[in-house]
Amino acid sequence: MPEKTDIKQIVLILISAVVFMSVFFILTKKIYVKKDTAFYTTTFFYKKSKIDSVTYNCEYSHIKSEIKLDTISFDTLKSIVISPTVKLDTSDTELFLILSIDYNNKNVFWKSYRLQSQVFELNKWKKIKQIQNFDNFYFDKNYVVKTYFWNKTKSNFQIKNIELKLYSEPQENYNLIFNKN
């Protein structure tokens, strides 16, 4: 049978471990949880009742989300974060998220982000986060920010929503981040 000093030491070690884990959790939460500083956020939702707006087997999506910058009050725009929630039906899908900025119906910025290799499980909804920072890019109030999908293989995929956030400071520039939805 263990002696009283052995039991006391075990209890002290357990209490120390609980205190350490609690302090570690509090500190890491403060370090990693950052307040969202977007000056504008909007989400475009797509209902399953609209078949052609949810499942695509064409090259360019019919759904385009767009923000007219003349409807928003801002001083500087340094970052756009695009977060669609998508589901792929096949592994051979070549799907790209497109960010386009237009001025008087002419394109002034266009970038594609390849998605299919980043979506881990087929037939499961994934929220994808793509950050585009702008260093030396002047945003005119008459610009229109648009997003859409380019489906090179014309495979089926589904869109639940697309969230767009605008920031006046650059965001951490990591590639695609996935969260289960």
C-alpha positions in Angstrom: 0.0 0.0 0.0 1.4 3.5 -0.9 2.4 5.7 1.9 0.7 9.0 2.7 3.6 11.0 1.2 3.3 9.1 -2.1 -0.4 9.9 -2.3 0.2 13.6 -1.4 2.9 13.8 -4.2 0.5 12.2 -6.7 -2.3 14.7 -5.7 0.1 17.6 -6.0 1.3 16.5 -9.4 -2.3 16.1 -10.6 -3.3 19.6 -9.3 -0.2 21.1 -10.9 -1.0 19.5 -14.2 -4.6 20.8 -14.1 -3.4 24.3 -13.2 -0.8 24.2 -15.9 -3.3 23.1 -18.5 -5.8 25.8 -17.5 -3.2 28.5 -17.7 -1.9 27.1 -21.0 -5.5 27.1 -22.4 -6.1 30.7 -21.3 -2.8 31.9 -22.7 -3.1 30.1 -26.1 -6.7 31.2 -26.5 -5.7 34.8 -26.0 -2.8 34.4 -28.5 -4.7 32.5 -31.2 -8.2 34.0 -31.0 -8.0 37.3 -32.8 -10.9 39.7 -33.2 -12.2 40.0 -36.7 -11.5 43.5 -37.9 -13.4 43.4 -41.3 -15.0 46.7 -42.1 -17.5 45.0 -44.4 -18.9 41.5 -44.4 -21.6 40.0 -46.6 -22.7 36.4 -47.2 -24.5 35.2 -50.3 -26.7 32.1 -49.6 -27.9 29.6 -52.2 -31.0 27.5 -51.7 -31.2 23.9 -52.7 -34.6 24.6 -54.3 -32.8 26.4 -57.1 -31.1 23.4 -58.8 -29.1 25.4 -61.4 -27.7 27.6 -58.7 -26.5 24.7 -56.5 -25.2 22.0 -58.7 -23.0 22.8 -61.6 -21.8 20.7 -64.5 -20.8 23.7 -66.7 -17.5 25.5 -67.0 -18.4 28.8 -65.3 -20.8 29.1 -62.4 -24.0 31.0 -62.9 -23.7 32.4 -59.4 -21.6 35.5 -59.1 -21.4 37.3 -55.8 -20.5 40.9 -56.2 -20.0 44.0 -54.1 -20.2 47.5 -55.6 -17.6 49.5 -53.6 -19.6 52.7 -54.1 -22.1 51.4 -51.6 -19.5 51.0 -48.9 -17.8 53.6 -46.8 -14.0 52.9 -46.6 -10.7 54.7 -46.6 -8.4 51.9 -47.8 -8.9 48.4 -48.9 -5.9 46.1 -48.3 -7.4 42.6 -48.1 -10.3 40.6 -49.4 -11.2 37.3 -47.8 -13.4 34.9 -49.7 -15.0 32.0 -47.8 -17.2 29.7 -49.8 -18.8 26.5 -48.5 -18.6 23.9 -51.2 -19.1 20.1 -51.8 -17.4 18.1 -54.5 -18.9 15.0 -56.0 -15.9 13.6 -57.8 -12.1 13.6 -57.2 -11.2 14.6 -60.7 -12.9 18.0 -60.4 -10.7 20.9 -61.5 -12.4 23.7 -59.6 -11.1 27.3 -59.2 -12.4 30.1 -57.1 -12.1 33.4 -59.1 -11.7 36.9 -57.7 -12.3 39.6 -60.2 -12.3 43.3 -59.8 -14.0 45.4 -62.6 -14.2 49.1 -63.4 -16.8 50.2 -66.0 -17.3 46.6 -67.1 -13.6 46.2 -67.7 -11.4 43.9 -65.6 -8.6 45.5 -63.6 -7.7 42.5 -61.4 -8.3 38.8 -61.9 -6.9 35.8 -59.8 -7.8 32.2 -59.6 -7.3 29.9 -56.6 -7.3 26.1 -57.3 -9.6 24.3 -54.9 -10.0 20.6 -55.8 -6.7 19.4 -54.3 -7.5 21.0 -51.0 -10.9 19.5 -50.4 -10.2 16.4 -48.5 -13.4 14.4 -48.4 -15.8 14.0 -51.3 -19.5 14.7 -50.7 -18.8 16.6 -47.5 -19.4 20.3 -47.1 -16.1 22.3 -46.5 -15.7 26.0 -45.7 -12.7 27.3 -47.6 -11.0 30.5 -46.8 -8.9 32.3 -49.3 -7.1 35.6 -48.5 -6.0 38.1 -51.2 -3.8 41.0 -49.9 -3.2 44.1 -52.0 0.0 46.0 -51.4 0.1 48.7 -54.1 -3.3 48.6 -55.5 -5.6 51.6 -55.5 -9.3 50.8 -55.1 -11.6 53.3 -56.8 -15.1 53.7 -55.3 -16.6 52.6 -58.7 -14.9 49.2 -58.6 -17.0 46.1 -58.4 -15.6 43.0 -56.5 -16.9 39.7 -58.0 -16.4 36.1 -57.2 -17.4 33.0 -59.1 -16.3 29.5 -59.8 -14.4 28.1 -62.9 -15.1 24.4 -63.3 -12.6 23.3 -66.0 -13.7 19.6 -65.9 -17.4 20.5 -65.8 -17.9 18.1 -62.9 -20.7 18.4 -60.4 -20.1 20.5 -57.3 -22.4 22.3 -54.9 -22.2 25.7 -53.2 -24.0 26.5 -50.0 -22.8 30.1 -49.5 -20.0 32.5 -50.2 -18.8 35.0 -47.5 -16.8 38.1 -48.6 -15.0 40.2 -46.1 -13.1 43.5 -46.8 -10.2 44.7 -44.6 -8.3 47.9 -44.3 -5.1 46.1 -43.3 -3.5 43.0 -44.8 -4.5 39.7 -43.3 -2.3 36.7 -42.6 -1.5 35.3 -45.9 -1.8 31.6 -45.6 -3.4 29.5 -48.3 -6.6 27.6 -48.0 -7.9 26.8 -44.5 -10.7 24.2 -44.0 -13.2 23.9 -41.3 -15.9 21.3 -41.1 -19.3 22.9 -41.4 
